[in-house]
Amino acid sequence: MVPIVDPDSWTLLQSIVVFGICALVIAIAGTRITRVVDQLADRTGLGEATAGAVLLGAATSLSGSVLSVTAAYRGHPELAVSNALGGIAVQTFFLAIADVVYRRANLEHAAASAPNMMQNGLLIALLALILLAPNLPEVTVWSIHPITPILLGFYFYGTRLVQSAGKKPMWRPSITGETRQDEPESRSQLPSLSRLWTEFALLMATLGVAGLVLEPAATTISSEAGLSQTIVGVLLTAVSTSIPELVTSVAAVRRGALTLAVAGIIGGNAFDTLFMAASDIAYRDGSLYHTMTADSERWVALTLLMAAILIMGLIRRERYGVGRIGAESLAIMVLYGLGVVLMFTG
């Protein structure tokens, strides 16, 4: 009998079972980590926008990050790229789903904040750098493309700007009856800071291990089922590793933590662009960006468009749309569906 501990020997059925178990673990851990981050935001004074963008965004993206880096290191750059880019696209789609769940008003109206808009601007800049990279000379230093350190530096600098926008905003949204602001819980009702950080670390470790195991399962499914790694990356691994974003955004909306819901998605998307940088470092056969297929570049362009529409929605702040769904959310759903159709027919 083929030992289950040897990923290279897994059958298609074994891979599907492992894939399903990992997806379930990611969903459970992702659900729990929402409450922990919300409580950390109140305990530390970070606020929902910063905690959502930095803590929740990084935590829920960890499994996908581990998967992309592992795939790149094992010589599967197409899977690494499609998982990273597909994750950003589907998570933006999930934000539209959260808007459907929140029935009181359009989510873009209720959760408008300067940090969320700044974070979305950062995401657009990072995606533009990724789209630019394949069109630059294929020059590497120690097999690392120059765009990688630029991505990393831009992300950390942009994160500081996001924090500054939260602490000393130069712009504030108009407060309406449907606007929900961050209302911290009483610290006396919260668990201790050490307990929260411990639980946060354990949940992050769980998500990381799940991502590590998910990669060989996805690779086997791709090869055994005759599917391209782009399709597997965009529709299987990206969706499964992004389950925490769906679960946490819906859970946050139901808890009334609207800023956290939006910041978690947008912050996670900005963090996901670092998958490309980390995967480029792990990929030892040259520039990862120059392995991008036409499908991958199309997903970057579509995601850029979705992010631009989202930031316009956060500025416009339409209160109600058709069926109480924002026009921006509807456009994002249509664009994501278009991307899936083009992937199979383009």
N, C-alpha and C positions, 0 to 999 in steps of 0.2 A: 504493500500500500504506500502511496506517495505521502511522505511526511508533510503535515500542514505547516510545519515551521520553516520549510524551504520554499520561499516565494517563487523562485524560478521553476519549481516543479508543480505549481498549482494548475489544476485543470480549470476549464471555463466555469464549471459549476462551483468549484471551491472559491474561485475568484469572486463570483457573484455573491456567494454567501458572506465572504469576508467584507466585500464592498458594502453590503446591506447592514452588517453589524457595525462597521465603522460609521456609516451614515447615521445610524440610530444613536451611537455614543456621542457623536458630534451634536446631534439635535438635543439630547438630554443635557449635556454639559453646557451647551450654548444657552439653553433656557435658564439654567441656574445662574450663569455668570451675569445675566442682565441685572438681577436683583442685587448681586454683590457689587457691581460697578455703580449702580444707582446709590447704594449705601456708602460706598467709598467717596463718591462725589460730594455727599453731604458731610461725611466724617472729616475729609481732608480740606473741604472748602474749595475744591477745584471747580465745582459747578458742572451741570449736566453736559453742556456743550463741550468743554475741554475733556472731561472724563469719557464722554462718548466717543470723541474723535481719537483720543490717545489710548485710553485703557480698553474700552470696549472694542474699538476698531482694530487694535492690534491683537487682542485676545481671540476674537471671533475669526480673525484672518489667519491665525497661526497654523491651523491644519492645512490650509491651502498653500501657505508659504513653504511648509515642510515638504509638501507633495511636489511643488514646482522645483525646489532646490534638489530634492532627491532625484527627480526625473532628469534634470539637467546633468547632474553628476553621473548618472547611469547611462548617459548618452542618448536621451530621448528629448531633444530640445523642442520638438513640435508639441509634445504633451506639456512641457513646462510653460511654454509661451501661451498656448491655448487655455490652459487652466488659469493662468494669471489674468489674461485679458477677458476670458469668458466670465470669470468671477466678478470682475468690475461691472460688466454689463448686466449680469443677472441680479446683482445686488442693487443696482439702480432700478431695475424692474421690480424688485421686492419693495422698494420704497413706494412705488406706485400701488402695490398691494396693500401696504400699510395705510395709504390714503383711502383706499376702499373701505378698510376696517373702521377708520375713524369717521363716524357719521355726522359729528357735530358741525364740522366745516372742513374746507380743504386744508390738508396738512401743511401745505406751503404757506398758507395764511396763518395758521395757528402756531406754527413753530418757527417763525421768522426770527433770526438773530444774526448779529454781526459775525460771531465766530463761525456759524454754519455757512454763511456766504463766503467768508474768507477761505474756509476749508475747501469749498467747492471750486473757488478760483485756483487754489493750489492744485487740486486734482486736474483741472483743465491744463495747467502749465506742465504738469508731470506727464500727462498723456501726450501732449504735443512733443515733448522731448523723445518719448518712445517712438512716436510716428516719424520723427525726424531721423532717428538713429540709422535705420536701414538705408537711408539715402546719403549717408556720410561715407567717406572712405572706410574700407574694412581694415582699420589700423588697430592693433591691440598692444597692450603692454602686459606681459605675463598672462596672455590670453584674455585680458580684460579690456573691453572697449572704453574709450574716454568718456562716453556718455554715462557710464555707470557711477563713477564718483560724483559727476554733476547731479545725477538723479538723487543720490544720497544726501549731498550737501543742500540741494534745493528743498528736499523734504524736511530736513531738520530746521533749516532757516524758516521755512514756511510755517512749521509747527509753532515756532516761537512767535511768529506774527499772529497766528490764530489765538494763542494764549493772551497776547497783548490786546487783541481785539475784544477778548472776553473781560479782561481786567480794566482796561481803559478804552472803552468803545468811543469812537468818534461819530458813530452813527447808531441810532436806535430805531427800532420799528415802532410805528404808531400802535398804541395799545387799544384793542377793541374788545368787545364782549366775548369774542371767540379766541382771543389770544391767550395761550397758556404759557405762563412763565415758570421758571424753575423755583419751586417752593421746597426748600430743604426740610427734611424731617428733623424732629428734635433729637439732638445727639444722645440724650438720656435713653431714648428708645432704640438706639442702634447698637449692634454688637461692637465689641472692642476693635480698635484699629488693627491689632496684631492678628486677631481671628479673621478679619476680613481679608487682609493681605495673604494670610496662609491659604484660605479657601480659594482666593483668586489665583494664586500660584499653582495649586493642585488642579484646578479646572483648566488652566492654560496648559499644564503638562499633559493632561488627558487629551486635549484637542491636538496637541503636537504629536503624540504617539499615534492617534487615529489617522492623522495626515500621513505619517511615515508608513503605516501599514496599507493605506489606501492606494499609494502609488503603484506597487507591484501588481495589485489586484486590477487596477485600471489598465495597466500595460498589457496584462494577460487578456483582459476582455477585448481590448483593441485588436490584438493579434489573432486571437482565437475566433472572434466574431466577424473578422474581416472589416472592421470599421477603422477609419482614419483616426490618428491620434488627435487631430483637430476636433473632430466630432465628439470623441470620447472626452477630450479636455473641456470643451465648451458646454456640452449637454449632460455629461455624467459627473466628472470630478468637480468642475466649477460649481455646478448646482449643489452637489452633495456637501462639498466643503463650505458652501455659502448658506447652508441650512441655518447655522446659528444667527446669521444676519436677518433671515426671514423670521425666525422664532423670536429673536430679541427685539426686533422692530415692532412686531405685532404685540408682544408682551409689554413693551414699553408704552405703546399707544394705549393699551388697555389699562395700564397703571396710571395713565395721565402724564407720563414723562415724555412729552412730545419732542422736546429739544433733544433729549437723550436718544430717541428713536432716529431722528434725522441725522444727528451728529454721529451716531454709531455706524450708519450706512455710509455717509460721505467720508467720515474718517477712515473707515475700513477700506473704502475704495482708494483713498490716497495712500494708505499703507500697502495695499495690494500692488501698487506700481513698483514697490520695492522688491516684489517677487522677481521682477525682471532683472533688477540690479544684482540681487543675491544669486539668481540662477545664472547670470552671466559670469559671476565669479566662480560658481561651481562647475560651469561648462568649460572643459579643458581643450576643446577643439577649435577655439577661435571666438569670434563675436557671436553671441546668442542672437543679437538683433538681426543679423544677416541671415539667420535661418527662418525668419518670419515668412509665412506663406501669404498669398494674396488674401485668403480668408482672415488671417490674423490681422493684417493691416486694415481690412474692412471693418473688423470689430472695433479697432481703435478709433477709426473715424466715426462709427456709429455711436460709440460710447462718449466721444467728445461732443457730438451733437446732443446726446441725451443730457450730459452734464451742463451744457450751455442752456438748454431748455429749462432744466431744473433751477439754475441760478436766476434765470429771468422770472421763473415762477415765484421764487423767494422774494424777489424785488417787487414784482407786480402784486402779489398777495391777493389773488382772486378769492373771495369768500366762499362762493358756491359755484359749482359747474354743473354739467349735465349729470343728474343722479347723484349730486353732491360729490362728484369726483372732479378734481382739478383738470383743466384742459392740458396742463403740463403732464400730469400723470397718464392721461389717455394717450398723449403723443409718445411718451416713453414706452408704453405697452406696445403701441403700433410699431415703433422702431425696433424693439427687441424681437417682435414676431417677424419683422422683415429680415432681420439678421439671420434668424433660424432658417427661414425659407431660402434665402440666398445661399446659405451654406450647403444646402442639398441640391440646389438647382443652378447655382452660379458656376 
